[in-house]
Amino acid sequence: MDIKQLTDLMDQFVTSKGWYKPDSKRPQLPKNIALSLSIETAEVLEHLQWREIPEDSQAFGQELADVALYLLQLAKITDIDLEQEIIKKLRANQQREWDQE
């Protein structure tokens, strides 16, 4: 499954919950989704607090999935082609130098 297909599944889920409706209690606004993304990212960090690897890999994977889903949703509602942006960023990073003395 590619990014577009995952985004479509996320969109279907959000639509089915009615979160795109103007009177939604979970309005799909960039600020709201970015905040949710940050919160979920903090939950990823909780699994690593005071340890080198997560104790519960299944729960850790679920948190990573939450982060990915919010990222897909944020890209969708801001009309960002995330797949193309990732490709461009990887190409740009290939030109960069790290850890040069």
C-alpha positions in Angstrom: 0.0 0.0 0.0 1.4 3.4 -0.9 1.0 6.8 0.8 -1.9 7.8 -1.5 -3.8 4.6 -0.6 -3.1 5.1 3.1 -4.3 8.7 2.9 -7.5 7.6 1.2 -8.1 5.1 4.0 -7.6 7.9 6.5 -9.9 10.2 4.6 -12.6 7.5 4.5 -12.3 7.0 8.3 -12.5 10.8 9.0 -15.5 11.1 6.7 -17.2 8.2 8.3 -16.8 9.8 11.7 -18.3 13.1 10.4 -15.2 15.1 11.4 -15.2 17.1 8.1 -18.6 18.5 8.9 -18.8 22.2 10.0 -20.3 21.4 13.4 -17.8 18.6 14.2 -16.4 18.4 17.7 -13.1 17.3 16.0 -12.7 19.9 13.2 -10.0 18.9 10.8 -8.1 22.1 10.8 -4.3 22.3 10.3 -3.7 23.6 13.9 -5.8 20.9 15.4 -4.2 18.1 13.5 -0.7 19.5 14.1 -1.4 19.6 17.8 -2.7 16.1 17.7 0.5 15.0 15.8 2.7 16.6 18.5 0.7 14.9 21.3 1.0 11.5 19.6 4.7 12.1 19.1 5.1 12.7 22.8 3.3 9.4 23.4 6.0 7.7 21.2 8.6 9.2 23.5 6.8 7.9 26.6 7.7 4.3 25.4 11.4 5.2 25.4 11.5 7.2 28.6 14.1 5.6 31.0 14.9 2.8 28.5 16.8 2.2 25.3 14.0 0.2 23.5 10.3 0.0 24.1 9.1 -2.7 26.4 5.9 -3.3 24.5 6.6 -3.3 20.7 2.9 -3.7 19.8 1.8 -0.6 21.8 4.9 1.3 20.5 3.8 0.4 16.9 0.3 1.7 17.6 1.7 5.0 18.7 3.9 5.2 15.5 0.8 4.4 13.5 -1.1 7.3 15.2 1.8 9.7 14.3 1.8 8.5 10.7 -2.0 8.9 10.4 -2.0 12.4 11.8 0.9 13.3 9.4 -1.1 11.9 6.4 -4.2 13.8 7.5 -2.2 17.1 8.0 -0.7 16.7 4.5 -4.1 16.0 3.0 -5.9 19.0 4.6 -3.1 21.4 3.6 -2.9 20.0 0.0 0.6 18.8 0.4 1.7 15.9 -1.8 3.6 14.1 1.0 5.0 11.4 -1.2 6.6 14.1 -3.5 7.8 16.1 -0.6 9.5 13.1 0.9 11.2 12.3 -2.4 12.4 15.9 -2.7 13.6 15.9 0.8 15.5 12.7 0.4 17.2 14.1 -2.7 18.1 17.3 -0.9 19.5 15.3 2.0 21.7 13.3 -0.3 23.5 16.5 -1.2 24.1 17.4 2.4 27.2 16.5 4.5 26.9 15.5 8.2 29.6 15.1 10.8 32.3 16.8 8.9 35.3 17.7 11.0 
